[in-house]
């Protein structure tokens, strides 16, 4: 398959410098590097390691293949008193679709993780990667796993096999949504959710020039379901994405109103409740729910800017368990 996007050909190699930086600063970041028998390495950002804010920001950048900036911004108190995670990119396809989207479900024995990061582009074999003609000729594979257990040598070997590289060329960065770093990397997906929704609605993502997104940083939860719920709710009910596009105005007017989470039949409750209702099966939840609360489209072709969706601070407050002393 000949790639139509040369910028995705070496995403993993481009990201490798972030891995080197993480290892050089491991004590300050409060992360651990764990060699794996048979080759390869695991970077623990929050399973057994403490991690923290800086570790989370770096983990998010790794997940975005270093094609976006990620920072902590002041709270928008009309939405939530929590600070916000802010993401900016001029390479939305490379950062979000070729890398950040959690499109690889990794299962090996009792181990399960949602896989993201540039290793997805190296592996290929996802409909969205094929649709966007994305491939990566890097000699290494770097991934981010959302899970609460460290992967074994067998898991790493299976990922190496899928990516077509030797195990010593694989680096896996791991954090659960019950860790601070894990929360940050998930909440940094505001732009990604809007792009994926647009893609599912039939919009050509090559027309998206740049993206900016924010979402409140929820309190770290003590259990898996609450962690999944809070991180999703941050985007579904408090996320705001601005996309600069060069597109036909009539086509945008048809599709853009359908992007915000409020267009979904499952909108309106904390995600943990919705997740429980469907028997903790992600694939029974309306896929249209996974989108930012608000979307602003700035059309560079027409000069018009239109905003869709709404914030829902009441659901956020319930989800985050916020109380005023």
Residue frames relative to the residue before (quaternion, step in Angstrom):
aa qw qx qy qz dx dy dz
X 1.0000 0.0000 0.0000 0.0000 0.00 0.00 0.00
X 0.2717 -0.7703 0.5572 0.1495 3.61 -0.65 1.07
X 0.3812 -0.7540 0.4906 0.2134 3.53 -0.65 1.12
X 0.3321 -0.7313 0.5662 0.1855 3.55 -0.99 0.89
X 0.7267 0.3616 -0.2187 0.5416 3.58 1.25 -0.18
X 0.2320 -0.8192 0.5060 0.1380 3.61 0.01 1.24
X 0.5807 0.6083 -0.3747 0.3903 3.61 1.17 -0.42
X 0.6726 0.4804 -0.3041 0.4738 3.61 1.22 -0.27
X 0.4848 0.7240 -0.4103 0.2693 3.61 1.23 -0.14
X 0.8039 0.1799 -0.0883 0.5600 3.59 1.13 -0.49
X 0.1279 0.8358 -0.5229 0.1077 3.57 0.98 0.83
X 0.6700 0.5047 -0.3104 0.4472 3.58 0.91 -0.85
X 0.6541 0.4925 -0.3160 0.4792 3.59 0.93 -0.82
X 0.6281 0.5383 -0.3323 0.4532 3.58 1.03 -0.77
X 0.6989 0.4807 -0.2626 0.4600 3.58 1.05 -0.77
X 0.5076 0.6983 -0.4060 0.2998 3.58 1.20 -0.49
X 0.6116 0.5627 -0.3637 0.4208 3.61 1.04 -0.65
X 0.6120 0.5386 -0.3511 0.4606 3.60 1.12 -0.58
X 0.6234 0.5249 -0.3373 0.4712 3.58 1.07 -0.70
X 0.6362 0.5164 -0.3254 0.4719 3.58 0.96 -0.83
X 0.6639 0.5077 -0.2999 0.4599 3.57 0.96 -0.87
X 0.6307 0.5340 -0.3301 0.4563 3.57 1.03 -0.78
X 0.6786 0.4887 -0.2952 0.4621 3.57 0.91 -0.88
X 0.6543 0.5155 -0.3133 0.4561 3.58 1.01 -0.76
X 0.7617 0.3296 -0.1677 0.5321 3.59 1.17 -0.60
X 0.2490 0.8326 -0.4784 0.1257 3.57 1.24 0.31
X 0.6499 0.5123 -0.3377 0.4485 3.62 0.93 -0.75
X 0.6767 0.4845 -0.2930 0.4706 3.58 0.90 -0.89
X 0.7008 0.4552 -0.2602 0.4837 3.56 1.05 -0.79
X 0.3129 -0.7709 0.4831 0.2729 3.59 1.29 -0.37
X 0.4725 0.6205 -0.4718 0.4113 3.53 0.93 1.03
X 0.3036 -0.7510 0.5614 0.1694 3.56 -1.28 0.32
X 0.2426 -0.7285 0.6208 0.1582 3.55 -1.17 0.72
X 0.0837 -0.8153 0.5728 -0.0118 3.56 -0.70 1.12
X 0.3186 -0.7317 0.5664 0.2056 3.61 -0.55 1.10
X 0.2779 -0.7597 0.5691 0.1474 3.56 -1.11 0.69
X 0.5133 -0.6424 0.4720 0.3181 3.57 -0.93 0.89
X 0.7598 0.3087 -0.2516 0.5139 3.55 -0.76 1.03
X 0.6518 -0.5164 0.3096 0.4611 3.58 1.30 -0.12
X 0.6907 0.4433 -0.3629 0.4412 3.51 -1.25 0.54
X 0.2006 -0.7813 0.5816 0.1055 3.54 -1.30 0.16
X 0.2394 -0.7317 0.6241 0.1334 3.51 -1.31 0.59
X 0.1727 -0.7531 0.6269 0.1000 3.56 -0.96 0.92
X 0.2211 -0.7899 0.5650 0.0884 3.55 -0.55 1.23
X 0.1152 -0.8154 0.5670 0.0153 3.55 -0.48 1.27
X 0.8567 -0.0170 0.0424 0.5138 3.63 1.14 -0.17
X 0.4767 0.6454 -0.4682 0.3701 3.61 1.18 0.22
X 0.7909 0.0696 -0.0107 0.6079 3.56 0.61 -1.18
X 0.6299 0.5143 -0.3244 0.4832 3.56 1.18 -0.55
X 0.5648 -0.6184 0.4314 0.3354 3.59 -1.17 0.55
X 0.1464 -0.8012 0.5628 0.1413 3.59 0.83 -0.93
X 0.0175 -0.8065 0.5903 0.0266 3.55 -1.22 -0.47
X 0.7862 -0.3175 0.2326 0.4765 3.56 -1.29 -0.29
X 0.7001 0.4614 -0.2798 0.4677 3.58 0.77 -1.01
X 0.6214 0.5254 -0.3429 0.4692 3.58 1.04 -0.71
X 0.6588 0.5164 -0.3079 0.4521 3.59 0.97 -0.81
X 0.6451 0.5090 -0.3203 0.4714 3.58 0.97 -0.82
X 0.6624 0.4905 -0.3038 0.4778 3.59 0.98 -0.82
X 0.6328 0.5290 -0.3323 0.4574 3.59 0.97 -0.81
X 0.6427 0.5153 -0.3207 0.4676 3.58 1.00 -0.78
X 0.6503 0.5065 -0.3176 0.4687 3.59 0.99 -0.79
X 0.6197 0.5223 -0.3416 0.4759 3.59 1.04 -0.72
X 0.6511 0.5248 -0.3044 0.4560 3.56 0.98 -0.90
X 0.7060 0.4281 -0.2305 0.5149 3.59 1.18 -0.67
X 0.4545 -0.7135 0.4239 0.3235 3.59 1.31 0.27
X 0.5592 -0.6353 0.3650 0.3879 3.58 1.15 0.69
X 0.4997 0.6227 -0.4436 0.4072 3.56 1.07 0.81
X 0.7228 0.3022 -0.2401 0.5732 3.57 1.20 0.54
X 0.3542 -0.6811 0.5840 0.2637 3.55 -1.27 0.36
X 0.1064 -0.7787 0.6174 0.0343 3.55 -1.10 0.80
X 0.0912 0.8037 -0.5793 0.1012 3.57 -0.83 0.97
X 0.4434 -0.6438 0.5462 0.3011 3.53 -1.36 0.18
X 0.1232 -0.8064 0.5782 0.0137 3.55 -0.75 1.12
X 0.6398 -0.5301 0.3753 0.4109 3.61 -1.18 0.39
X 0.6088 -0.5718 0.4162 0.3594 3.54 -1.23 0.52
X 0.2728 -0.6588 0.6625 0.2297 3.52 -1.33 0.46
X 0.2800 -0.8284 0.4602 0.1536 3.57 -0.04 1.30
X 0.5565 0.5775 -0.4093 0.4350 3.60 1.22 -0.15
X 0.7026 0.4079 -0.2481 0.5276 3.58 1.29 -0.36
X 0.7586 -0.2081 0.2075 0.5816 3.55 0.77 -1.12
X 0.4892 -0.6604 0.4740 0.3162 3.61 -1.08 0.55
X 0.5269 0.6427 -0.4068 0.3793 3.60 1.26 -0.11
X 0.5361 -0.5845 0.4805 0.3743 3.62 -1.12 0.53
X 0.4063 -0.7292 0.5064 0.2162 3.54 -1.23 0.44
X 0.3461 -0.6730 0.6067 0.2433 3.52 -1.29 0.51
X 0.1393 -0.8155 0.5617 -0.0012 3.52 -0.68 1.21
X 0.0609 -0.7996 0.5972 -0.0153 3.57 -0.87 1.00
X 0.0266 -0.7888 0.6138 -0.0169 3.57 -1.00 0.90
X 0.1046 0.8074 -0.5759 0.0748 3.59 -0.88 0.87
X 0.2320 -0.7281 0.6276 0.1492 3.52 -1.24 0.67
X 0.6938 0.3754 -0.2564 0.5586 3.57 1.31 0.20
X 0.0350 -0.8759 0.4798 0.0378 3.60 0.71 1.02
X 0.6505 0.5026 -0.3386 0.4577 3.62 0.96 -0.71
X 0.6781 0.4911 -0.2968 0.4592 3.57 0.85 -0.97
X 0.7115 0.4739 -0.2636 0.4469 3.58 0.82 -1.02
X 0.8180 0.3345 -0.1317 0.4490 3.55 0.68 -1.14
X 0.7754 0.3599 -0.2038 0.4772 3.58 0.70 -1.01
X 0.7118 0.4407 -0.2650 0.4784 3.60 0.95 -0.84
X 0.8018 0.2774 -0.1234 0.5146 3.57 1.15 -0.52
X 0.8011 0.3976 -0.2143 0.3926 3.58 0.33 -1.26
X 0.5858 0.6011 -0.3845 0.3843 3.60 0.96 -0.73
X 0.3662 -0.7493 0.5155 0.1966 3.59 -0.80 1.04
X 0.1483 0.8510 -0.4826 0.1444 3.53 0.58 1.22
X 0.6672 0.4725 -0.2985 0.4925 3.58 1.27 -0.03
X 0.1538 -0.7840 0.5988 0.0550 3.56 -0.48 1.23
X 0.1307 -0.8293 0.5430 0.0188 3.54 -0.31 1.31
X 0.0719 0.7942 -0.5935 0.1090 3.55 -0.62 1.18
X 0.1426 0.7693 -0.6083 0.1336 3.55 -0.81 1.05
X 0.8017 -0.0950 0.0127 0.5900 3.58 -0.23 1.26
X 0.8043 -0.2056 0.1834 0.5265 3.58 -0.72 -1.08
X 0.5831 0.5967 -0.3675 0.4109 3.57 1.27 -0.13
X 0.0615 0.7776 -0.6236 0.0506 3.56 -0.98 0.93
X 0.0970 0.7805 -0.6127 0.0776 3.55 -1.03 0.83
X 0.3902 -0.6426 0.5952 0.2838 3.50 -1.31 0.44
X 0.1920 -0.8251 0.5277 0.0626 3.55 -0.58 1.19
X 0.0731 0.7732 -0.6265 0.0665 3.54 -0.98 0.90
X 0.5065 0.6299 -0.4832 0.3363 3.55 -1.27 -0.14
X 0.7238 -0.4853 0.2767 0.4049 3.59 -1.26 0.24
X 0.4881 0.6518 -0.4532 0.3627 3.62 1.17 -0.23
X 0.5578 0.6038 -0.3939 0.4113 3.60 1.15 -0.49
X 0.6636 0.4937 -0.3061 0.4713 3.58 0.96 -0.85
X 0.6264 0.5312 -0.3323 0.4637 3.57 1.11 -0.69
X 0.6820 0.4764 -0.2774 0.4806 3.57 0.99 -0.84
X 0.1906 -0.7742 0.5721 0.1924 3.59 0.83 -0.98
X 0.6462 0.5875 -0.3449 0.3439 3.55 -1.12 -0.77
X 0.5603 0.4924 -0.4606 0.4812 3.56 0.96 0.88
X 0.5867 -0.6094 0.3876 0.3663 3.61 -0.91 0.80
X 0.6827 0.4893 -0.3151 0.4418 3.60 0.88 -0.84
X 0.6297 0.5166 -0.3385 0.4712 3.60 1.07 -0.65
X 0.6537 0.5013 -0.3080 0.4759 3.55 1.02 -0.78
X 0.6473 0.5265 -0.3221 0.4473 3.59 0.97 -0.83
X 0.7397 0.3780 -0.2087 0.5161 3.58 1.05 -0.77
X 0.3934 -0.7604 0.4396 0.2717 3.58 1.37 0.19
X 0.3033 0.7614 -0.4986 0.2820 3.54 0.90 1.06
X 0.1444 0.7513 -0.6384 0.0837 3.54 -1.01 0.89
X 0.1998 -0.7822 0.5838 0.0864 3.56 -1.21 0.49
X 0.2126 -0.8097 0.5398 0.0883 3.56 -0.69 1.09
X 0.2885 0.7844 -0.5041 0.2177 3.59 1.23 0.37
X 0.4565 -0.6821 0.5027 0.2713 3.56 -1.24 0.49
X 0.7260 0.3394 -0.2257 0.5539 3.59 1.31 0.09
X 0.2354 -0.7494 0.5993 0.1544 3.57 -1.33 0.21
X 0.0537 -0.7978 0.5998 -0.0285 3.56 -0.75 1.14
X 0.0231 0.8356 -0.5452 0.0631 3.55 -0.66 1.10
X 0.2817 -0.7100 0.6183 0.1850 3.51 -1.38 0.32
X 0.1280 -0.7971 0.5889 0.0380 3.55 -0.81 1.06
X 0.2186 -0.7401 0.6247 0.1193 3.53 -0.92 0.99
X 0.3941 0.6793 -0.5153 0.3432 3.56 -0.22 1.33
X 0.4459 -0.7118 0.4823 0.2485 3.57 -1.24 0.34
X 0.6949 0.3782 -0.2744 0.5466 3.59 1.25 0.35
X 0.4894 -0.6568 0.4863 0.3042 3.55 -1.10 0.68
X 0.4705 -0.6955 0.4596 0.2893 3.61 -0.88 0.86
X 0.4636 -0.6788 0.5066 0.2602 3.54 -1.15 0.71
X 0.6902 -0.4377 0.3648 0.4461 3.54 -1.34 0.05
X 0.6316 0.5379 -0.3335 0.4478 3.59 1.07 -0.72
X 0.6338 0.5145 -0.3288 0.4749 3.59 1.02 -0.77
X 0.6647 0.4950 -0.3094 0.4663 3.57 0.89 -0.91
X 0.6370 0.5260 -0.3305 0.4564 3.59 0.97 -0.78
X 0.6523 0.5114 -0.3237 0.4563 3.59 0.96 -0.80
X 0.6405 0.5023 -0.3213 0.4839 3.58 1.08 -0.70
X 0.6218 0.5342 -0.3359 0.4638 3.58 1.01 -0.79
X 0.6523 0.5153 -0.3120 0.4601 3.58 0.93 -0.91
X 0.6759 0.5012 -0.2981 0.4507 3.58 0.91 -0.91
X 0.7184 0.4305 -0.2401 0.4908 3.58 1.10 -0.71
X 0.4296 -0.7332 0.4408 0.2892 3.58 1.25 -0.16
X 0.5848 0.5264 -0.3937 0.4753 3.57 1.08 0.79
X 0.5648 -0.5734 0.4419 0.3962 3.62 -1.17 0.34
X 0.6370 -0.5656 0.3477 0.3916 3.63 -1.06 0.60
X 0.6276 0.5513 -0.3520 0.4223 3.61 1.04 -0.63
X 0.6576 0.4956 -0.3039 0.4792 3.59 1.29 -0.22
X 0.5987 0.5657 -0.3501 0.4461 3.60 1.29 0.13
X 0.0297 -0.7562 0.6536 0.0114 3.54 -1.07 0.89
X 0.0882 -0.7928 0.6028 0.0166 3.56 -0.81 1.05
X 0.1695 -0.7700 0.6116 0.0659 3.56 -0.84 1.07
X 0.0946 -0.8509 0.5154 -0.0367 3.55 -0.55 1.21
X 0.2077 0.7473 -0.6189 0.1237 3.56 -1.08 0.83
X 0.3450 -0.7250 0.5528 0.2232 3.60 -1.00 0.77
X 0.5803 -0.5790 0.4369 0.3702 3.59 -1.27 0.24
X 0.5930 0.5116 -0.3848 0.4884 3.57 1.28 0.25
X 0.6193 0.4738 -0.3571 0.5143 3.58 1.24 0.46
X 0.6167 -0.5705 0.3909 0.3761 3.55 -1.17 0.56
X 0.6606 0.4958 -0.3143 0.4679 3.59 0.92 -0.85
X 0.6556 0.5230 -0.3091 0.4484 3.57 0.99 -0.83
X 0.6260 0.5297 -0.3327 0.4656 3.57 1.03 -0.76
X 0.6668 0.5138 -0.3103 0.4417 3.58 0.87 -0.94
X 0.6939 0.4786 -0.3098 0.4398 3.60 0.79 -0.91
X 0.6464 0.4923 -0.3377 0.4752 3.63 1.07 -0.53
X 0.6822 0.4818 -0.2977 0.4624 3.60 0.88 -0.88
X 0.5986 0.5644 -0.3567 0.4427 3.60 1.23 -0.35
X 0.5609 0.6331 -0.3679 0.3862 3.61 1.28 0.15
X 0.2856 0.7978 -0.5005 0.1773 3.60 1.18 0.28
X 0.6812 0.4649 -0.3004 0.4792 3.62 0.82 -0.93
X 0.6351 0.5616 -0.3302 0.4151 3.56 0.91 -0.92
X 0.6634 0.5072 -0.3251 0.4438 3.61 0.89 -0.86
X 0.6580 0.5043 -0.3206 0.4581 3.59 0.99 -0.76
X 0.6537 0.5066 -0.3173 0.4641 3.58 0.99 -0.78
X 0.6552 0.5044 -0.3267 0.4578 3.58 0.93 -0.84
X 0.6384 0.5183 -0.3281 0.4649 3.58 0.98 -0.79
X 0.6403 0.5156 -0.3219 0.4697 3.59 0.96 -0.85
X 0.6423 0.5246 -0.3227 0.4562 3.57 0.96 -0.85
X 0.6690 0.4992 -0.2986 0.4627 3.58 0.92 -0.91
X 0.6773 0.4743 -0.2834 0.4858 3.58 1.16 -0.55
X 0.6018 -0.6195 0.3294 0.3814 3.57 1.30 0.11
X 0.4667 0.6708 -0.4536 0.3556 3.59 1.22 0.31
X 0.4455 -0.6916 0.5064 0.2585 3.57 -1.00 0.87
X 0.3272 -0.7926 0.4831 0.1772 3.58 -0.33 1.24
X 0.5329 0.6208 -0.4158 0.3970 3.59 1.19 -0.24
X 0.6158 0.5481 -0.3362 0.4554 3.57 1.29 -0.28
X 0.5742 0.5549 -0.3863 0.4617 3.60 1.28 -0.09
X 0.2697 -0.8077 0.5132 0.1079 3.56 -0.58 1.21
X 0.7968 -0.0725 0.1112 0.5895 3.59 0.88 -0.97
X 0.1272 -0.8010 0.5806 0.0708 3.56 -1.26 0.39
X 0.0651 -0.7588 0.6476 0.0249 3.51 -1.27 0.64
X 0.0639 0.8214 -0.5631 0.0638 3.57 -0.83 0.93
X 0.0685 -0.7674 0.6353 0.0534 3.52 -1.24 0.59
X 0.0746 0.7580 -0.6472 0.0315 3.53 -1.28 0.52
X 0.5360 -0.6442 0.4303 0.3353 3.62 -0.99 0.73
X 0.4164 -0.6921 0.5403 0.2359 3.54 -1.15 0.76
X 0.2604 -0.8104 0.5004 0.1584 3.61 -0.30 1.17
X 0.6134 -0.5034 0.4335 0.4271 3.57 -1.25 0.22
X 0.5105 -0.6367 0.4784 0.3243 3.57 -1.09 0.70
X 0.3294 -0.7655 0.5266 0.1680 3.55 -0.78 1.07
X 0.4782 -0.6889 0.4794 0.2587 3.56 -1.26 0.45
X 0.7731 0.2367 -0.1660 0.5646 3.60 1.21 -0.13
X 0.7068 -0.5123 0.3095 0.3771 3.54 -1.26 0.57
X 0.7001 0.4792 -0.2932 0.4408 3.58 0.74 -1.04
X 0.6592 0.4907 -0.3146 0.4751 3.60 0.92 -0.83
X 0.6322 0.5386 -0.3291 0.4493 3.57 1.04 -0.77
X 0.6510 0.4936 -0.3005 0.4922 3.56 0.95 -0.90
X 0.6630 0.5283 -0.3066 0.4328 3.56 0.94 -0.91
X 0.7093 0.4738 -0.2801 0.4405 3.58 0.75 -1.01
X 0.6746 0.4935 -0.3129 0.4511 3.59 0.91 -0.86
X 0.6465 0.4923 -0.3229 0.4852 3.59 1.03 -0.67
X 0.6607 0.5236 -0.3164 0.4350 3.58 0.89 -0.91
X 0.5677 0.6071 -0.3833 0.4028 3.58 1.07 -0.71
X 0.7260 0.3975 -0.2270 0.5132 3.58 1.00 -0.86
X 0.6773 0.5256 -0.3051 0.4147 3.59 0.84 -0.99
X 0.8156 0.2508 -0.0982 0.5120 3.58 0.97 -0.86
X 0.7924 0.2726 -0.1593 0.5220 3.59 1.24 -0.22
X 0.5399 0.6474 -0.3938 0.3664 3.58 1.26 -0.04
X 0.0585 -0.7765 0.6270 0.0237 3.56 -1.09 0.78
X 0.0570 -0.8062 0.5886 -0.0193 3.56 -0.64 1.16
X 0.1253 -0.7496 0.6453 0.0768 3.54 -1.07 0.84
X 0.0709 -0.7921 0.6062 0.0078 3.56 -0.82 1.05
X 0.2299 -0.7284 0.6306 0.1378 3.54 -1.00 0.90
X 0.0056 -0.8235 0.5633 -0.0674 3.56 -0.59 1.19
X 0.2248 -0.7162 0.6372 0.1749 3.53 -1.35 0.29
X 0.3118 0.7835 -0.4454 0.3008 3.52 0.33 1.31
X 0.6360 -0.5096 0.4256 0.3932 3.50 -1.39 0.24
X 0.4840 -0.7075 0.4359 0.2742 3.56 -0.73 1.07
X 0.6544 0.5185 -0.3289 0.4412 3.60 0.90 -0.83
X 0.6454 0.5160 -0.3217 0.4623 3.58 0.99 -0.82
X 0.6373 0.5240 -0.3199 0.4658 3.59 0.99 -0.80
X 0.6544 0.5267 -0.3132 0.4430 3.57 0.95 -0.87
X 0.6400 0.5190 -0.3199 0.4676 3.59 1.16 -0.53
X 0.7877 0.3902 -0.1662 0.4468 3.54 0.83 -1.07
X 0.6580 0.5832 -0.3313 0.3423 3.60 0.76 -1.04
X 0.6470 0.5235 -0.3577 0.4236 3.66 0.89 -0.69
X 0.6606 0.5201 -0.3022 0.4492 3.60 1.21 -0.46
X 0.5439 0.6707 -0.3789 0.3328 3.61 1.25 -0.24
X 0.6717 0.5181 -0.3520 0.3957 3.69 0.65 -0.90
X 0.6476 -0.5542 0.3704 0.3693 3.56 -1.17 0.62
X 0.6045 0.5920 -0.3533 0.3992 3.59 1.10 -0.63
X 0.5827 0.5745 -0.3754 0.4353 3.60 1.26 -0.21
X 0.5964 0.5970 -0.3491 0.4074 3.59 1.27 -0.25
X 0.5325 -0.6260 0.4746 0.3151 3.56 -1.16 0.65
X 0.6847 0.4711 -0.2792 0.4809 3.61 1.22 -0.41
X 0.4315 0.7171 -0.4487 0.3134 3.59 1.27 0.13
X 0.6809 0.5614 -0.3580 0.3051 3.56 -1.22 0.51
X 0.7453 0.3074 -0.1975 0.5577 3.60 1.23 -0.31
X 0.6118 -0.4995 0.4279 0.4394 3.60 -1.18 0.32
X 0.5723 -0.6439 0.3818 0.3348 3.54 -0.90 0.93
X 0.5902 0.5804 -0.3794 0.4133 3.60 1.01 -0.66
X 0.6441 0.5079 -0.3211 0.4733 3.60 1.05 -0.71
X 0.6523 0.5065 -0.3057 0.4738 3.57 0.98 -0.87
X 0.6289 0.5426 -0.3140 0.4599 3.56 1.02 -0.89
X 0.6651 0.4939 -0.2936 0.4769 3.59 0.93 -0.90
X 0.6224 0.5629 -0.3322 0.4307 3.59 0.98 -0.88
X 0.7470 0.3753 -0.2061 0.5086 3.58 1.02 -0.79
X 0.5778 -0.6305 0.3667 0.3661 3.58 1.17 0.52
X 0.5799 -0.6172 0.3478 0.4023 3.55 1.15 0.73
X 0.4832 0.6254 -0.4508 0.4149 3.56 1.09 0.79
X 0.3930 -0.7506 0.4854 0.2155 3.57 -0.34 1.29
X 0.7117 0.5145 -0.2628 0.3996 3.53 0.93 -0.92
X 0.6056 0.5157 -0.3693 0.4806 3.56 1.30 0.07
X 0.5513 0.5876 -0.3930 0.4431 3.58 1.28 -0.27
X 0.5622 -0.5912 0.4512 0.3617 3.58 -1.03 0.75
X 0.4256 -0.7240 0.4725 0.2671 3.64 -0.56 1.08
X 0.6064 0.5896 -0.3442 0.4076 3.57 1.17 -0.55
X 0.5416 0.6229 -0.4062 0.3919 3.58 1.24 -0.21
X 0.6703 0.5231 -0.3005 0.4322 3.59 1.06 -0.74
X 0.4406 0.6414 -0.4748 0.4111 3.51 0.21 1.38
X 0.5903 -0.5764 0.4058 0.3931 3.61 -1.14 0.35
X 0.6194 -0.5512 0.4121 0.3779 3.53 -1.24 0.48
X 0.8133 0.0925 -0.0039 0.5745 3.55 0.97 -0.87
X 0.0957 -0.7831 0.6137 0.0300 3.55 -1.08 0.81
X 0.1022 -0.7587 0.6413 0.0519 3.53 -0.95 0.98
X 0.1464 -0.7790 0.6071 0.0549 3.55 -0.85 1.04
X 0.0873 -0.7577 0.6458 0.0355 3.55 -0.84 1.05
X 0.1735 -0.8165 0.5466 0.0670 3.56 -0.38 1.24
X 0.3121 -0.7812 0.5150 0.1645 3.56 -0.41 1.22
X 0.6154 0.5597 -0.3461 0.4339 3.58 1.20 -0.45
X 0.7885 0.3076 -0.1521 0.5104 3.58 0.94 -0.88
X 0.4189 -0.7090 0.4679 0.3209 3.57 1.19 -0.50
X 0.5620 0.6074 -0.3805 0.4128 3.59 1.27 0.19
X 0.1481 -0.7591 0.6281 0.0861 3.54 -1.23 0.61
X 0.0015 0.8012 -0.5960 0.0537 3.57 -0.79 1.06
X 0.2043 -0.7852 0.5778 0.0888 3.57 -1.02 0.85
X 0.0997 -0.7962 0.5967 0.0094 3.54 -0.99 0.92
X 0.7431 0.4214 -0.3006 0.4241 3.57 -1.24 0.49
X 0.2496 -0.7577 0.5891 0.1288 3.54 -1.36 -0.13
X 0.4402 -0.6514 0.5421 0.2967 3.55 -1.23 0.46
X 0.1492 -0.7790 0.6022 0.0911 3.56 -1.21 0.48
X 0.1198 -0.8452 0.5176 0.0586 3.60 0.33 1.22
X 0.5806 0.5895 -0.3856 0.4083 3.61 1.12 -0.52
X 0.6693 0.4741 -0.3002 0.4869 3.59 0.93 -0.86
X 0.6229 0.5403 -0.3404 0.4518 3.58 1.02 -0.77
X 0.6528 0.5211 -0.3139 0.4514 3.58 0.91 -0.90
X 0.6616 0.4952 -0.3006 0.4761 3.57 0.98 -0.87
X 0.6700 0.5125 -0.2928 0.4502 3.56 0.94 -0.91
X 0.7340 0.4419 -0.2312 0.4609 3.56 0.89 -0.99
X 0.3551 -0.7548 0.4825 0.2672 3.58 1.26 -0.28
X 0.2649 0.8077 -0.4871 0.2004 3.55 1.11 0.72
X 0.0052 -0.7794 0.6260 -0.0250 3.54 -1.02 0.90
X 0.3233 -0.7227 0.5760 0.2034 3.53 -1.16 0.63
X 0.3630 -0.7516 0.5093 0.2096 3.58 -0.64 1.11
